[in-house]
Structure formats: C-alpha cells, structure tokens
Amino acid sequence: MKVVIAGAGAVGSFLAKDLAEAGHDVTLIEKNISQVEVFSAAENLKLMEADACEVDTLQKADLLNAHVVVATTGDDEDNLVISLLAKQEFAVPRVIARVNHPSNHWMFNQSWGVDIAVSTPHLLSALVQEAVSVGSLVKLFQFDSGHAHLIEVTLAEQSPAIGMALTDITLPRRATVVAVIRDDHVVVPRGDTVLAVGDEVLLLAMGECEDEVREMLVGTDGNMVE
C-alpha cells in the first residue's frame, strides 16, 4: 500500500515509521526537515522536504498512485487544504485528517475531501464516557465523513435485549453488531449469541439509525452520549 503523510511531527513521524516497518511504501512530507527526529532507514520510507499544501509537492510525492493520504500537521488549515487537494486534484481513495482543535471538527467533512477525521479530544471523551455509561449509546468513532459511527452500549438490567439471541433482535439493516465484550473477553457475534447484563455491544451504524438501535438495546428511555 502506498501512503503519503503530510507533517513529520511526533504523530506523523511515528505513523510513517510504523507503516514503513509493516512493509508499506511511505512518503513523509515536511517543510522543516531540521525538526525531524531520528528516522527509520527503511528503503520503503522516503522523506521529502517541501510544503504539502502545494500541488507541485503532491505531484512529486506521486499522489496519483497513493492509496491513502494522511494530513497530520499541527495546523488545521493546512490539514484541510492538503485533504482537499488530495481528493479533488488526485482522487486519492482514502484521506485521513488530524483535527488539532476540537472546535474545528465540524469542517473536517467530505466537502473538504476528508474521509476520516481523527480528533484526539473527542476520542478521549468518548472513551471516558464509554467506561462509565451503562444503558446509554456512546459514539466512539466516526468516519465516512460522519455518515458512519462505531457505537457502544453496555447493557443494563432493563435492556429489552437481555436474554435474546442476536437473530431475534430486529436491528435496522444499516446497523451491524461487530463485537460483544463479556468479562474482558471479545465474543465474535453470531446469530445464536445471547446477550446478557453487562455485555458491551459494539456496532457499526450507517446513517441515521441510532434511535432504532437505542430502542432495541437500551429501551425508549435511553440516551446517546457523544
């Protein structure tokens, strides 16, 4: 897989090294090369000293053949520009962008070429709430420009799904149970998997189907935590 990463800060450098060591063809773009710390000498890791917000730079980085572009600079404006160029000028299949300031998260969508926006504060908030919220749906992660969510619910005693097999729960067609965590173990969901109190159910939900999922797993009095 060919990956182009813009921004060689702590996040970008780690990502580039990790992906290169996994065997991927990685190009890391950084305009202040002197700031780059110790780097992997892997043959499949290329470092470019250039401005990733320039079309010429992205052409030299061979974005036309890139499978994934990651905009991980410390500037949200730069990340948006890089994402937009990657998608509109080079039709990169997947564009991932880092959100530095949570208040800017709403801009990181398909209009700016972003397929997946990663906001550390939002992710940490969701994980904290996931740890303490029982009987509520928690959005852990969003992708596909916000049209898809990974959501979690820890089943409370009043959940209407308690004692039911997954095949007997009428979930909307656009929601799929991807895992059940029980007693600190991951249970691969099958049709005959029977849900129990305390189960952490992870679902992939597409579109606006959270209300239906909530009704099936939480009940009519449940809430959504974002």
C-alpha positions as CSV (number, residue, x, y, z in Angstrom):
1,M,0.0,0.0,0.0
2,K,1.3,3.5,-0.9
3,V,0.8,6.0,1.9
4,V,1.7,9.7,1.8
5,I,1.9,11.5,5.2
6,A,2.0,15.3,5.5
7,G,3.6,16.6,8.6
8,A,6.7,15.0,10.4
9,G,5.9,16.0,13.9
10,A,5.6,13.3,16.7
11,V,2.4,11.9,15.2
12,G,3.5,11.9,11.6
13,S,7.0,10.5,12.2
14,F,5.7,7.7,14.4
15,L,3.0,6.8,11.8
16,A,5.5,6.8,8.9
17,K,8.0,4.6,10.7
18,D,5.3,2.2,11.9
19,L,3.8,1.8,8.5
20,A,7.1,1.5,6.8
21,E,8.2,-1.2,9.2
22,A,5.0,-3.0,8.3
23,G,6.1,-3.1,4.7
24,H,4.1,-0.2,3.2
25,D,5.5,2.3,0.7
26,V,5.6,5.5,2.7
27,T,6.4,9.1,1.7
28,L,6.6,11.7,4.5
29,I,6.4,15.3,3.6
30,E,7.8,18.0,5.9
31,K,8.8,21.6,5.1
32,N,11.1,22.0,8.1
33,I,13.4,19.0,7.7
34,S,15.7,20.1,10.5
35,Q,12.8,19.4,13.0
36,V,12.6,15.7,12.1
37,E,13.9,13.4,14.8
38,V,15.7,10.1,14.4
39,F,14.2,8.3,11.4
40,S,13.9,4.7,10.2
41,A,16.4,3.8,7.4
42,A,13.9,1.6,5.7
43,E,14.2,1.6,1.9
44,N,10.4,2.0,1.6
45,L,10.4,5.2,3.6
46,K,11.0,8.4,1.7
47,L,11.4,11.9,3.3
48,M,10.6,15.0,1.2
49,E,11.4,18.5,2.3
50,A,8.6,20.5,0.8
51,D,5.3,22.2,1.5
52,A,2.4,19.7,1.3
53,C,-0.1,22.4,0.7
54,E,1.4,22.9,-2.8
55,V,0.1,20.9,-5.8
56,D,3.6,20.5,-7.2
57,T,4.8,18.9,-4.0
58,L,1.9,16.4,-4.1
59,Q,2.6,15.6,-7.7
60,K,6.3,14.8,-6.8
61,A,5.0,12.6,-4.0
62,D,3.1,10.6,-6.6
63,L,-0.3,11.1,-5.1
64,L,-1.9,9.8,-8.3
65,N,-0.8,6.3,-7.2
66,A,-1.4,6.8,-3.4
67,H,-3.9,4.6,-1.7
68,V,-4.1,6.7,1.5
69,V,-3.1,10.3,2.4
70,V,-2.8,11.4,6.0
71,A,-2.8,15.1,6.8
72,T,-1.2,15.2,10.3
73,T,0.3,18.6,10.6
74,G,-0.2,20.8,13.7
75,D,-2.3,23.3,11.7
76,D,-5.9,22.5,10.9
77,E,-6.0,24.9,8.0
78,D,-3.1,23.1,6.4
79,N,-4.7,19.7,7.0
80,L,-7.9,20.9,5.3
81,V,-6.0,22.2,2.3
82,I,-4.0,19.0,1.9
83,S,-7.1,16.9,2.2
84,L,-9.0,18.9,-0.4
85,L,-6.1,18.8,-2.9
86,A,-5.6,15.0,-2.3
87,K,-9.2,14.3,-3.0
88,Q,-10.1,16.8,-5.8
89,E,-6.8,17.0,-7.7
90,F,-5.6,13.4,-7.3
91,A,-8.7,11.4,-6.4
92,V,-7.0,9.6,-3.5
93,P,-9.3,6.8,-2.3
94,R,-8.9,7.5,1.4
95,V,-8.0,10.8,3.0
96,I,-7.4,10.9,6.8
97,A,-7.0,14.2,8.6
98,R,-5.9,15.1,12.1
99,V,-8.1,17.6,14.0
100,N,-5.9,19.7,16.3
101,H,-8.6,22.0,17.8
102,P,-12.0,20.3,18.6
103,S,-13.9,23.4,17.7
104,N,-12.8,22.9,14.1
105,H,-14.1,19.3,13.9
106,W,-17.3,20.3,12.0
107,M,-15.2,21.4,9.0
108,F,-13.5,18.1,8.5
109,N,-16.0,16.5,6.2
110,Q,-16.4,15.4,2.6
111,S,-16.7,19.0,1.4
112,W,-13.0,19.3,2.3
113,G,-12.1,15.9,0.9
114,V,-11.9,14.3,4.4
115,D,-13.0,10.6,4.6
116,I,-11.9,10.1,8.3
117,A,-11.3,12.9,10.8
118,V,-9.3,12.0,13.9
119,S,-9.8,14.3,16.9
120,T,-7.9,13.1,20.0
121,P,-10.0,15.1,22.5
122,H,-13.3,13.7,21.0
123,L,-11.9,10.2,21.1
124,L,-10.7,10.5,24.7
125,S,-14.0,12.0,25.8
126,A,-15.9,9.1,24.1
127,L,-13.6,6.5,25.8
128,V,-14.1,8.1,29.2
129,Q,-17.9,8.1,28.7
130,E,-17.8,4.5,27.4
131,A,-16.2,3.4,30.7
132,V,-18.8,4.9,32.9
133,S,-22.0,4.9,30.8
134,V,-24.3,1.9,31.3
135,G,-27.6,1.9,29.5
136,S,-26.6,4.6,27.0
137,L,-25.3,4.6,23.5
138,V,-21.8,6.1,23.2
139,K,-20.3,7.2,19.8
140,L,-16.7,6.1,19.9
141,F,-15.6,7.0,16.4
142,Q,-17.0,8.4,13.2
143,F,-15.8,8.0,9.6
144,D,-17.1,8.2,6.1
145,S,-17.4,12.0,6.6
146,G,-19.6,11.4,9.6
147,H,-22.1,9.1,7.9
148,A,-20.9,6.0,9.8
149,H,-20.2,5.6,13.5
150,L,-18.8,3.0,15.8
151,I,-21.1,3.0,18.8
152,E,-21.1,1.1,22.1
153,V,-23.7,0.3,24.6
154,T,-23.2,-1.6,27.9
155,L,-26.4,-3.5,28.5
156,A,-28.2,-2.6,31.7
157,E,-30.7,-4.8,33.5
158,Q,-33.7,-3.0,31.9
159,S,-32.4,-3.5,28.4
160,P,-35.0,-5.2,26.2
161,A,-32.3,-7.2,24.6
162,I,-31.3,-9.2,27.7
163,G,-31.7,-12.9,27.2
164,M,-32.3,-12.5,23.4
165,A,-30.2,-14.0,20.6
166,L,-28.9,-11.6,18.0
167,T,-31.1,-13.2,15.3
168,D,-34.2,-12.3,17.4
169,I,-33.2,-8.6,17.7
170,T,-34.7,-6.5,14.9
171,L,-31.8,-4.1,14.3
172,P,-32.1,-1.8,11.4
173,R,-30.4,-3.0,8.2
174,R,-27.8,-0.3,8.4
175,A,-26.5,-1.4,11.8
176,T,-24.3,-4.4,12.4
177,V,-23.0,-5.8,15.7
178,V,-19.3,-6.2,15.2
179,A,-18.3,-7.5,18.7
180,V,-19.5,-8.3,22.1
181,I,-17.2,-7.8,25.1
182,R,-18.1,-10.0,28.0
183,D,-15.9,-10.5,31.1
184,D,-13.0,-8.7,29.4
185,H,-13.1,-11.2,26.5
186,V,-14.2,-10.5,22.9
187,V,-17.1,-12.6,21.8
188,V,-17.4,-12.9,18.0
189,P,-21.1,-12.2,17.3
190,R,-23.1,-15.0,15.8
191,G,-26.8,-15.3,15.2
192,D,-27.2,-17.5,18.3
193,T,-25.2,-15.2,20.6
194,V,-27.4,-14.5,23.6
195,L,-26.9,-11.1,25.2
196,A,-26.5,-10.7,29.0
197,V,-26.4,-7.9,31.5
198,G,-23.1,-6.1,31.4
199,D,-22.3,-7.0,27.9
200,E,-20.5,-4.3,25.9
201,V,-22.0,-4.4,22.4
202,L,-20.1,-2.7,19.6
203,L,-22.0,-1.8,16.5
204,L,-21.2,-0.2,13.1
205,A,-24.1,2.2,12.3
206,M,-24.6,3.8,9.0
207,G,-26.7,6.9,8.5
208,E,-29.4,8.0,11.0
209,C,-30.4,4.7,12.6
210,E,-29.2,5.4,16.2
211,D,-32.7,5.9,17.5
212,E,-33.7,2.4,16.3
213,V,-30.6,0.8,17.8
214,R,-31.2,2.6,21.1
215,E,-34.8,1.3,21.3
216,M,-33.6,-2.3,20.6
217,L,-30.7,-2.3,23.0
218,V,-31.3,0.4,25.6
219,G,-35.1,1.0,25.6
220,T,-37.2,4.0,25.0
221,D,-35.8,5.9,27.9
222,G,-32.1,5.6,26.9
223,N,-29.8,8.4,25.7
224,M,-27.0,9.0,23.3
225,V,-23.7,10.2,24.6
226,E,-21.4,12.0,22.1
